Amino acid sequence: MNRREARREFKTKKTPKGIFIIRCTVSGEVWVGISAPLATEMNGAWYQLRNGLHQNKRMQAAWNQYGENAFTYEVLETFDDELSPLLLKDHFAQRRKHWEDAMGVAAQSETSRS
């Protein structure tokens, strides 16, 4: 594959977007998050948590107390790649609210990256 083809393929590659949860299996706490790059979200969150840098202080405290083995990451929903950027923010908010209600979780905006 030449450079031009590689560049074109990169530009047209779809990046999965959606809703995920991080769960502490020991405490039962659940954090609902949104992400445009779902494929890299877990690695980013785990990096921040391992290094004590996560902006969600409750999640960081649970990680510090129970350790990495007590945490799971799960994608709950992915969104259509054709959703326009103007609609994406509202769609993220609506779907996140749906999942927070379904999981019985209070809103936790610190968990999202979009």
N, CA, C and O atoms as a MOPAC input file, in Angstrom:
PM7 MOZYME 1SCF
protein

 N      0.85800 1    -1.16800 1     0.00000 1
 C      0.00000 1     0.00000 1     0.00000 1
 C      0.91300 1     1.24400 1     0.00000 1
 O      1.82800 1     1.35700 1     0.81600 1
 N      0.64600 1     2.15500 1    -0.91700 1
 C      1.46700 1     3.37000 1    -0.94700 1
 C      0.94000 1     4.40700 1     0.04600 1
 O     -0.11400 1     4.22500 1     0.65400 1
 N      1.68300 1     5.47800 1     0.19200 1
 C      1.32900 1     6.51000 1     1.16600 1
 C     -0.03000 1     7.14300 1     0.91100 1
 O     -0.80000 1     7.36800 1     1.84500 1
 N     -0.32000 1     7.42600 1    -0.32800 1
 C     -1.59100 1     8.05200 1    -0.67300 1
 C     -2.76500 1     7.14300 1    -0.28700 1
 O     -3.75200 1     7.60700 1     0.28400 1
 N     -2.65400 1     5.86900 1    -0.59700 1
 C     -3.72200 1     4.92500 1    -0.24200 1
 C     -3.86100 1     4.79700 1     1.27400 1
 O     -4.97100 1     4.73500 1     1.80300 1
 N     -2.73500 1     4.75800 1     1.95800 1
 C     -2.75900 1     4.66000 1     3.41500 1
 C     -3.42400 1     5.88600 1     4.03000 1
 O     -4.21000 1     5.75300 1     4.96800 1
 N     -3.12900 1     7.05500 1     3.52900 1
 C     -3.73200 1     8.29200 1     4.02500 1
 C     -5.23600 1     8.29700 1     3.78500 1
 O     -6.01000 1     8.66500 1     4.66800 1
 N     -5.64700 1     7.88600 1     2.58600 1
 C     -7.07200 1     7.84200 1     2.25300 1
 C     -7.80100 1     6.84200 1     3.15400 1
 O     -8.89800 1     7.12200 1     3.63700 1
 N     -7.18900 1     5.67800 1     3.37900 1
 C     -7.79900 1     4.67500 1     4.24800 1
 C     -7.94400 1     5.20400 1     5.67100 1
 O     -8.97300 1     4.98900 1     6.31100 1
 N     -6.92200 1     5.89200 1     6.16800 1
 C     -6.97000 1     6.46200 1     7.51200 1
 C     -8.09600 1     7.48700 1     7.63400 1
 O     -8.82200 1     7.49900 1     8.62800 1
 N     -8.24000 1     8.34100 1     6.63000 1
 C     -9.26200 1     9.39000 1     6.66700 1
 C    -10.67000 1     8.83500 1     6.60900 1
 O    -11.59100 1     9.43600 1     7.16200 1
 N    -10.85700 1     7.70300 1     5.95300 1
 C    -12.19800 1     7.13200 1     5.81200 1
 C    -12.51700 1     6.10100 1     6.88500 1
 O    -13.65100 1     5.63100 1     6.97000 1
 N    -11.53300 1     5.74400 1     7.70400 1
 C    -11.75100 1     4.75300 1     8.75400 1
 C    -12.72000 1     5.30500 1     9.80000 1
 O    -12.56900 1     6.43300 1    10.27000 1
 N    -13.70000 1     4.50600 1    10.15100 1
 C    -14.70400 1     4.91400 1    11.13500 1
 C    -14.18400 1     4.62100 1    12.54400 1
 O    -13.57300 1     3.58100 1    12.78900 1
 N    -14.43600 1     5.54500 1    13.45200 1
 C    -14.04600 1     5.38500 1    14.84600 1
 C    -15.29500 1     5.12300 1    15.66200 1
 O    -16.15800 1     5.99600 1    15.75500 1
 N    -15.41900 1     3.94100 1    16.26000 1
 C    -16.61700 1     3.64400 1    17.05100 1
 C    -16.81800 1     4.64300 1    18.18300 1
 O    -15.87600 1     5.01100 1    18.88500 1
 N    -18.05100 1     5.06800 1    18.34100 1
 C    -18.44700 1     6.00700 1    19.38800 1
 C    -19.51600 1     5.31900 1    20.22300 1
 O    -20.22300 1     4.44300 1    19.72300 1
 N    -19.64400 1     5.69900 1    21.47700 1
 C    -20.71800 1     5.09700 1    22.24500 1
 C    -20.64400 1     5.31100 1    23.73600 1
 O    -19.97800 1     6.21800 1    24.23600 1
 N    -21.35900 1     4.43400 1    24.43300 1
 C    -21.51600 1     4.48200 1    25.88100 1
 C    -20.80700 1     3.26600 1    26.47300 1
 O    -20.90700 1     2.15900 1    25.94400 1
 N    -20.09500 1     3.48400 1    27.57100 1
 C    -19.41800 1     2.38800 1    28.25300 1
 C    -19.64100 1     2.51200 1    29.75000 1
 O    -20.06500 1     3.55800 1    30.24300 1
 N    -19.35100 1     1.43300 1    30.46600 1
 C    -19.36200 1     1.50800 1    31.92900 1
 C    -18.03800 1     0.97300 1    32.45200 1
 O    -17.41200 1     0.09500 1    31.85900 1
 N    -17.64400 1     1.52600 1    33.56200 1
 C    -16.55200 1     0.99300 1    34.35900 1
 C    -17.18900 1     0.59000 1    35.67700 1
 O    -17.87800 1     1.38100 1    36.32200 1
 N    -16.94500 1    -0.65400 1    36.06400 1
 C    -17.59100 1    -1.19300 1    37.26000 1
 C    -16.52600 1    -1.67600 1    38.25000 1
 O    -15.54700 1    -2.31800 1    37.86900 1
 N    -16.73900 1    -1.35600 1    39.51400 1
 C    -15.91900 1    -1.91300 1    40.59100 1
 C    -16.68500 1    -3.11800 1    41.12100 1
 O    -17.74600 1    -2.96700 1    41.72700 1
 N    -16.15400 1    -4.30200 1    40.89400 1
 C    -16.87000 1    -5.52300 1    41.26600 1
 C    -16.91600 1    -5.73400 1    42.77100 1
 O    -17.76500 1    -6.48100 1    43.25800 1
 N    -16.02800 1    -5.09800 1    43.51500 1
 C    -16.00800 1    -5.24500 1    44.97300 1
 C    -17.05800 1    -4.34300 1    45.62100 1
 O    -17.86000 1    -4.80500 1    46.43300 1
 N    -17.05400 1    -3.07200 1    45.26800 1
 C    -17.97900 1    -2.11300 1    45.89600 1
 C    -19.33400 1    -2.05700 1    45.20500 1
 O    -20.31500 1    -1.59700 1    45.79100 1
 N    -19.39200 1    -2.52500 1    43.96200 1
 C    -20.63500 1    -2.46600 1    43.20100 1
 C    -20.86900 1    -1.13000 1    42.51500 1
 O    -21.88200 1    -0.94800 1    41.84100 1
 N    -19.93900 1    -0.19400 1    42.68200 1
 C    -20.09000 1     1.11900 1    42.03800 1
 C    -19.95600 1     0.97500 1    40.52300 1
 O    -19.19200 1     0.15200 1    40.01800 1
 N    -20.73200 1     1.81300 1    39.81200 1
 C    -20.71300 1     1.81400 1    38.34800 1
 C    -20.60400 1     3.24800 1    37.87100 1
 O    -21.28200 1     4.13800 1    38.38500 1
 N    -19.74600 1     3.46500 1    36.88400 1
 C    -19.59200 1     4.77200 1    36.27200 1
 C    -19.93800 1     4.64200 1    34.79800 1
 O    -19.37600 1     3.80600 1    34.09000 1
 N    -20.86700 1     5.47300 1    34.33900 1
 C    -21.28300 1     5.47700 1    32.93200 1
 C    -20.51500 1     6.58300 1    32.22700 1
 O    -20.44000 1     7.70700 1    32.72300 1
 N    -19.94500 1     6.26400 1    31.07100 1
 C    -19.17800 1     7.24800 1    30.33200 1
 C    -19.52200 1     7.24400 1    28.85800 1
 O    -20.13300 1     6.30400 1    28.34900 1
 N    -19.12500 1     8.29800 1    28.18400 1
 C    -19.31100 1     8.42100 1    26.74100 1
 C    -17.95200 1     8.62600 1    26.10900 1
 O    -17.05300 1     9.21200 1    26.71300 1
 N    -17.81000 1     8.13800 1    24.88500 1
 C    -16.52400 1     8.29700 1    24.23400 1
 C    -16.67400 1     8.24400 1    22.72300 1
 O    -17.40400 1     7.41300 1    22.18300 1
 N    -15.97200 1     9.14200 1    22.05400 1
 C    -15.91900 1     9.08300 1    20.59500 1
 C    -14.93900 1     8.00000 1    20.15500 1
 O    -15.23400 1     7.28900 1    19.19300 1
 N    -13.78800 1     7.83700 1    20.80900 1
 C    -12.90800 1     6.72900 1    20.41800 1
 C    -13.02700 1     5.56100 1    21.40100 1
 O    -12.15400 1     5.38500 1    22.25100 1
 N    -14.09900 1     4.75600 1    21.29800 1
 C    -14.30100 1     3.64700 1    22.23400 1
 C    -13.11600 1     2.68300 1    22.27200 1
 O    -12.80700 1     2.11900 1    23.32100 1
 N    -12.46100 1     2.49600 1    21.14400 1
 C    -11.37900 1     1.52300 1    21.06500 1
 C    -10.22600 1     1.84500 1    22.00900 1
 O     -9.51000 1     0.93700 1    22.43100 1
 N    -10.03500 1     3.09700 1    22.34300 1
 C     -8.91500 1     3.48300 1    23.19900 1
 C     -9.34500 1     3.94100 1    24.58900 1
 O     -8.49200 1     4.27200 1    25.41300 1
 N    -10.62400 1     3.96700 1    24.86500 1
 C    -11.12800 1     4.50900 1    26.12700 1
 C    -10.63200 1     3.72800 1    27.33600 1
 O    -10.18200 1     4.33000 1    28.31100 1
 N    -10.70400 1     2.40200 1    27.29500 1
 C    -10.28600 1     1.62100 1    28.45400 1
 C     -8.79800 1     1.83500 1    28.74300 1
 O     -8.41400 1     2.03900 1    29.89400 1
 N     -7.97100 1     1.78900 1    27.71700 1
 C     -6.53500 1     1.99000 1    27.93200 1
 C     -6.25300 1     3.34800 1    28.55900 1
 O     -5.42100 1     3.46100 1    29.46000 1
 N     -6.94800 1     4.38100 1    28.08200 1
 C     -6.75800 1     5.71400 1    28.63300 1
 C     -7.19300 1     5.80300 1    30.08100 1
 O     -6.49000 1     6.38000 1    30.91100 1
 N     -8.35700 1     5.23100 1    30.38900 1
 C     -8.86100 1     5.27300 1    31.76200 1
 C     -7.94900 1     4.48800 1    32.69800 1
 O     -7.64000 1     4.95000 1    33.79700 1
 N     -7.51600 1     3.29900 1    32.26900 1
 C     -6.64300 1     2.48000 1    33.11400 1
 C     -5.29700 1     3.17100 1    33.34000 1
 O     -4.74600 1     3.11000 1    34.44000 1
 N     -4.77700 1     3.81700 1    32.32200 1
 C     -3.51700 1     4.56400 1    32.46000 1
 C     -3.67100 1     5.64900 1    33.53100 1
 O     -2.83400 1     5.78100 1    34.42400 1
 N     -4.75700 1     6.42000 1    33.42400 1
 C     -4.98600 1     7.49200 1    34.39300 1
 C     -5.15500 1     6.93000 1    35.80400 1
 O     -4.59100 1     7.46100 1    36.76100 1
 N     -5.93500 1     5.85200 1    35.92900 1
 C     -6.16500 1     5.26300 1    37.24500 1
 C     -4.88000 1     4.68400 1    37.84100 1
 O     -4.60800 1     4.88000 1    39.02600 1
 N     -4.09900 1     3.98400 1    37.04400 1
 C     -2.83100 1     3.41000 1    37.53400 1
 C     -1.87900 1     4.48600 1    38.04600 1
 O     -1.10500 1     4.25900 1    38.97600 1
 N     -1.95000 1     5.64900 1    37.43000 1
 C     -1.03700 1     6.73200 1    37.77900 1
 C     -1.64100 1     7.77100 1    38.71800 1
 O     -1.02900 1     8.80700 1    38.97900 1
 N     -2.83900 1     7.49400 1    39.22500 1
 C     -3.48100 1     8.40100 1    40.17200 1
 C     -3.93600 1     9.71200 1    39.56800 1
 O     -4.03500 1    10.72100 1    40.26500 1
 N     -4.21600 1     9.70000 1    38.25700 1
 C     -4.53200 1    10.92800 1    37.53300 1
 C     -5.98800 1    11.07000 1    37.11100 1
 O     -6.35000 1    12.08200 1    36.51100 1
 N     -6.83400 1    10.08500 1    37.40700 1
 C     -8.20600 1    10.14000 1    36.88700 1
 C     -8.97300 1    11.28200 1    37.51600 1
 O     -8.89300 1    11.50100 1    38.72500 1
 N     -9.72400 1    12.01800 1    36.69300 1
 C    -10.44800 1    13.18500 1    37.20000 1
 C    -11.66500 1    12.82100 1    38.04900 1
 O    -12.15400 1    13.65800 1    38.80800 1
 N    -12.16000 1    11.59200 1    37.93600 1
 C    -13.27100 1    11.16400 1    38.78100 1
 C    -12.67600 1    10.66600 1    40.10200 1
 O    -12.13800 1     9.56100 1    40.16900 1
 N    -12.77400 1    11.46700 1    41.12300 1
 C    -12.12200 1    11.18800 1    42.40400 1
 C    -12.68800 1     9.95000 1    43.09200 1
 O    -11.93900 1     9.20300 1    43.72200 1
 N    -13.98700 1     9.72100 1    42.98200 1
 C    -14.59000 1     8.52400 1    43.58900 1
 C    -14.06600 1     7.26000 1    42.92500 1
 O    -13.75500 1     6.27900 1    43.60000 1
 N    -13.96900 1     7.28800 1    41.59100 1
 C    -13.43800 1     6.13200 1    40.88600 1
 C    -11.97200 1     5.91900 1    41.26000 1
 O    -11.55400 1     4.78600 1    41.49800 1
 N    -11.20100 1     6.98300 1    41.31200 1
 C     -9.78300 1     6.87300 1    41.66100 1
 C     -9.62400 1     6.30800 1    43.06500 1
 O     -8.75300 1     5.47100 1    43.30400 1
 N    -10.45900 1     6.76100 1    43.99300 1
 C    -10.38100 1     6.26700 1    45.37200 1
 C    -10.71100 1     4.77400 1    45.43800 1
 O    -10.04900 1     4.02500 1    46.15600 1
 N    -11.72400 1     4.34400 1    44.69900 1
 C    -12.08500 1     2.91900 1    44.67400 1
 C    -10.95800 1     2.10100 1    44.04900 1
 O    -10.64200 1     1.01500 1    44.53400 1
 N    -10.35100 1     2.60900 1    42.98400 1
 C     -9.21700 1     1.93500 1    42.34000 1
 C     -8.05500 1     1.79400 1    43.33300 1
 O     -7.45000 1     0.72800 1    43.45300 1
 N     -7.76200 1     2.87600 1    44.03100 1
 C     -6.66500 1     2.85500 1    45.00900 1
 C     -6.93700 1     1.85600 1    46.13300 1
 O     -6.02000 1     1.19700 1    46.62500 1
 N     -8.20100 1     1.75100 1    46.53200 1
 C     -8.56700 1     0.87300 1    47.63800 1
 C     -8.62300 1    -0.59400 1    47.21800 1
 O     -8.11300 1    -1.45900 1    47.93000 1
 N     -9.24200 1    -0.88700 1    46.06000 1
 C     -9.50500 1    -2.27700 1    45.67500 1
 C     -8.55800 1    -2.83300 1    44.61500 1
 O     -8.43000 1    -4.04900 1    44.47900 1
 N     -7.89900 1    -1.96400 1    43.87000 1
 C     -6.94000 1    -2.42000 1    42.87200 1
 C     -7.54800 1    -2.69000 1    41.50700 1
 O     -8.76500 1    -2.77500 1    41.34600 1
 N     -6.66900 1    -2.82100 1    40.54100 1
 C     -7.05600 1    -2.99000 1    39.13600 1
 C     -7.92800 1    -4.22700 1    38.90200 1
 O     -8.85500 1    -4.18000 1    38.09300 1
 N     -7.64700 1    -5.31800 1    39.58900 1
 C     -8.39800 1    -6.56300 1    39.36000 1
 C     -9.86800 1    -6.45900 1    39.73500 1
 O    -10.66900 1    -7.30700 1    39.34200 1
 N    -10.23000 1    -5.43400 1    40.48800 1
 C    -11.62200 1    -5.24800 1    40.89700 1
 C    -12.42600 1    -4.45000 1    39.87400 1
 O    -13.61000 1    -4.19700 1    40.09500 1
 N    -11.81100 1    -4.04700 1    38.75600 1
 C    -12.48100 1    -3.18500 1    37.78800 1
 C    -12.69700 1    -3.88600 1    36.45400 1
 O    -11.85400 1    -4.64300 1    35.97100 1
 N    -13.87200 1    -3.59800 1    35.87600 1
 C    -14.19300 1    -4.10900 1    34.53400 1
 C    -14.64000 1    -2.94900 1    33.66100 1
 O    -15.09500 1    -1.91400 1    34.14900 1
 N    -14.50000 1    -3.14700 1    32.37000 1
 C    -14.90100 1    -2.15800 1    31.35500 1
 C    -15.81200 1    -2.86500 1    30.37500 1
 O    -15.50600 1    -3.96600 1    29.91500 1
 N    -16.93500 1    -2.23400 1    30.05100 1
 C    -17.89100 1    -2.84500 1    29.12900 1
 C    -18.51700 1    -1.77800 1    28.23600 1
 O    -18.94700 1    -0.72900 1    28.71500 1
 N    -18.56300 1    -2.05400 1    26.95000 1
 C    -19.25600 1    -1.16800 1    26.01400 1
 C    -20.72800 1    -1.53900 1    26.05500 1
 O    -21.08700 1    -2.69800 1    25.84700 1
 N    -21.58500 1    -0.55300 1    26.32500 1
 C    -23.02300 1    -0.78700 1    26.40500 1
 C    -23.72400 1    -0.55200 1    25.07600 1
 O    -24.67900 1    -1.24800 1    24.73200 1
 N    -23.24000 1     0.43600 1    24.33600 1
 C    -23.94100 1     0.82600 1    23.10400 1
 C    -22.97000 1     1.55500 1    22.18500 1
 O    -22.16400 1     2.37100 1    22.63200 1
 N    -23.06000 1     1.25000 1    20.90900 1
 C    -22.28400 1     1.99900 1    19.92100 1
 C    -23.24200 1     2.77700 1    19.03400 1
 O    -24.39500 1     2.38800 1    18.84700 1
 N    -22.74700 1     3.88200 1    18.49400 1
 C    -23.57800 1     4.76700 1    17.68300 1
 C    -23.23300 1     4.65800 1    16.22000 1
 O    -22.12500 1     4.27800 1    15.84100 1
 N    -24.20500 1     5.00000 1    15.41400 1
 C    -24.05800 1     5.02200 1    13.96200 1
 C    -22.94300 1     5.98300 1    13.56800 1
 O    -22.90900 1     7.13100 1    14.00900 1
 N    -22.04200 1     5.49800 1    12.73900 1
 C    -20.93800 1     6.33400 1    12.27600 1
 C    -21.40100 1     7.52200 1    11.45500 1
 O    -20.66700 1     8.50000 1    11.31200 1
 N    -22.58700 1     7.45300 1    10.92200 1
 C    -23.08800 1     8.52400 1    10.06200 1
 C    -23.76100 1     9.65600 1    10.83900 1
 O    -24.22700 1    10.62400 1    10.23900 1
 N    -23.81600 1     9.54300 1    12.15300 1
 C    -24.43200 1    10.58300 1    12.97500 1
 C    -23.59800 1    11.86300 1    12.87600 1
 O    -22.39000 1    11.84500 1    13.11100 1
 N    -24.24300 1    12.95200 1    12.53100 1
 C    -23.51200 1    14.20100 1    12.32600 1
 C    -22.92300 1    14.71300 1    13.64000 1
 O    -23.50400 1    14.49900 1    14.70400 1
 N    -21.78300 1    15.38100 1    13.57400 1
 C    -21.16000 1    15.92900 1    14.78300 1
 C    -22.07600 1    16.88300 1    15.55000 1
 O    -21.98600 1    16.98000 1    16.77400 1
 N    -22.95300 1    17.58200 1    14.83800 1
 C    -23.87700 1    18.50400 1    15.50500 1
 C    -24.89700 1    17.76000 1    16.35500 1
 O    -25.32100 1    18.25700 1    17.39900 1
 N    -25.29000 1    16.57500 1    15.91500 1
 C    -26.26800 1    15.79000 1    16.66000 1
 C    -25.62600 1    14.88400 1    17.69800 1
 O    -26.29100 1    14.43900 1    18.63300 1
 N    -24.34800 1    14.61100 1    17.53900 1
 C    -23.66900 1    13.64600 1    18.38800 1
 C    -23.70500 1    14.02900 1    19.86700 1
 O    -23.96700 1    13.17400 1    20.71300 1
 N    -23.45200 1    15.27300 1    20.18900 1
 C    -23.42600 1    15.70700 1    21.58700 1
 C    -24.77300 1    15.46900 1    22.26900 1
 O    -24.82100 1    14.95000 1    23.38400 1
 N    -25.86800 1    15.84700 1    21.60100 1
 C    -27.19600 1    15.62700 1    22.16900 1
 C    -27.50800 1    14.14100 1    22.28600 1
 O    -28.09100 1    13.69500 1    23.27400 1
 N    -27.11300 1    13.37900 1    21.26600 1
 C    -27.35500 1    11.94000 1    21.28300 1
 C    -26.58100 1    11.28800 1    22.43600 1
 O    -27.11700 1    10.43900 1    23.14800 1
 N    -25.31800 1    11.69100 1    22.61100 1
 C    -24.52500 1    11.20300 1    23.73700 1
 C    -25.25500 1    11.47600 1    25.05300 1
 O    -25.40100 1    10.57800 1    25.88200 1
 N    -25.70500 1    12.69400 1    25.24000 1
 C    -26.35400 1    13.08700 1    26.49600 1
 C    -27.62500 1    12.28200 1    26.74500 1
 O    -27.85400 1    11.81500 1    27.86000 1
 N    -28.45100 1    12.11600 1    25.71700 1
 C    -29.70100 1    11.36300 1    25.86100 1
 C    -29.44600 1     9.90500 1    26.20600 1
 O    -30.07500 1     9.35600 1    27.11000 1
 N    -28.52700 1     9.28100 1    25.48700 1
 C    -28.25200 1     7.86300 1    25.70100 1
 C    -27.54200 1     7.62200 1    27.03700 1
 O    -27.78200 1     6.61900 1    27.71000 1
 N    -26.68100 1     8.54500 1    27.40000 1
 C    -26.00800 1     8.41600 1    28.69500 1
 C    -27.03200 1     8.46200 1    29.81900 1
 O    -26.99100 1     7.64700 1    30.74000 1
 N    -27.95400 1     9.42300 1    29.73800 1
 C    -29.01700 1     9.54600 1    30.74300 1
 C    -29.82400 1     8.25500 1    30.81000 1
 O    -30.14700 1     7.77800 1    31.89800 1
 N    -30.15100 1     7.69000 1    29.65000 1
 C    -30.88400 1     6.42100 1    29.59900 1
 C    -30.14100 1     5.33500 1    30.37500 1
 O    -30.74200 1     4.63600 1    31.19100 1
 N    -28.84100 1     5.18900 1    30.12800 1
 C    -28.06200 1     4.13500 1    30.77700 1
 C    -27.84900 1     4.42000 1    32.25800 1
 O    -27.84200 1     3.48700 1    33.06200 1
 N    -27.67700 1     5.67600 1    32.63800 1
 C    -27.56200 1     6.00800 1    34.05800 1
 C    -28.84000 1     5.62000 1    34.78300 1
 O    -28.78700 1     5.04600 1    35.87100 1
 N    -29.99100 1     5.92900 1    34.19000 1
 C    -31.26800 1     5.55900 1    34.78300 1
 C    -31.41700 1     4.03700 1    34.85500 1
 O    -31.86000 1     3.49900 1    35.87000 1
 N    -31.04600 1     3.35500 1    33.78100 1
 C    -31.16600 1     1.90200 1    33.72400 1
 C    -30.26700 1     1.22000 1    34.75300 1
 O    -30.63400 1     0.18300 1    35.30600 1
 N    -29.10000 1     1.79100 1    35.01100 1
 C    -28.14000 1     1.21500 1    35.96600 1
 C    -28.34700 1     1.73800 1    37.37900 1
 O    -27.70600 1     1.26600 1    38.31800 1
 N    -29.25100 1     2.72200 1    37.53600 1
 C    -29.47000 1     3.31000 1    38.85000 1
 C    -28.27000 1     4.10900 1    39.33300 1
 O    -27.93300 1     4.10000 1    40.51700 1
 N    -27.63200 1     4.80100 1    38.39200 1
 C    -26.41700 1     5.56000 1    38.68500 1
 C    -26.73200 1     7.04400 1    38.64600 1
 O    -27.43400 1     7.51300 1    37.75100 1
 N    -26.21200 1     7.78400 1    39.62000 1
 C    -26.32900 1     9.24700 1    39.58500 1
 C    -25.41500 1     9.77600 1    38.49200 1
 O    -24.40000 1     9.15500 1    38.17700 1
 N    -25.76000 1    10.90400 1    37.91800 1
 C    -24.95100 1    11.50500 1    36.84300 1
 C    -23.53500 1    11.71900 1    37.33000 1
 O    -23.30400 1    12.23100 1    38.42600 1
 N    -22.57100 1    11.30600 1    36.47500 1
 C    -21.16600 1    11.41500 1    36.82700 1
 C    -20.41500 1    11.90900 1    35.60200 1
 O    -19.75400 1    11.11900 1    34.92900 1
 N    -20.49900 1    13.16800 1    35.30700 1
 C    -19.94600 1    13.71000 1    34.07500 1
 C    -18.43000 1    13.60500 1    33.97300 1
 O    -17.88300 1    13.72400 1    32.87700 1
 N    -17.73200 1    13.38200 1    35.09900 1
 C    -16.27500 1    13.30800 1    35.03100 1
 C    -15.78300 1    12.10000 1    34.24000 1
 O    -14.60800 1    12.05200 1    33.87800 1
 N    -16.63600 1    11.13400 1    33.96600 1
 C    -16.21300 1     9.89600 1    33.31800 1
 C    -16.16200 1    10.01700 1    31.80600 1
 O    -15.65100 1     9.11100 1    31.14700 1
 N    -16.66600 1    11.08800 1    31.23300 1
 C    -16.79300 1    11.13600 1    29.77700 1
 C    -15.67400 1    11.86800 1    29.09800 1
 O    -15.06200 1    12.78300 1    29.65000 1
 N    -15.42200 1    11.43600 1    27.87600 1
 C    -14.50500 1    12.12000 1    26.96700 1
 C    -15.16000 1    12.06700 1    25.60800 1
 O    -15.42700 1    10.98700 1    25.08100 1
 N    -15.41500 1    13.20000 1    25.05300 1
 C    -16.01100 1    13.18800 1    23.71300 1
 C    -15.39700 1    14.25500 1    22.85700 1
 O    -15.76900 1    14.40200 1    21.69300 1

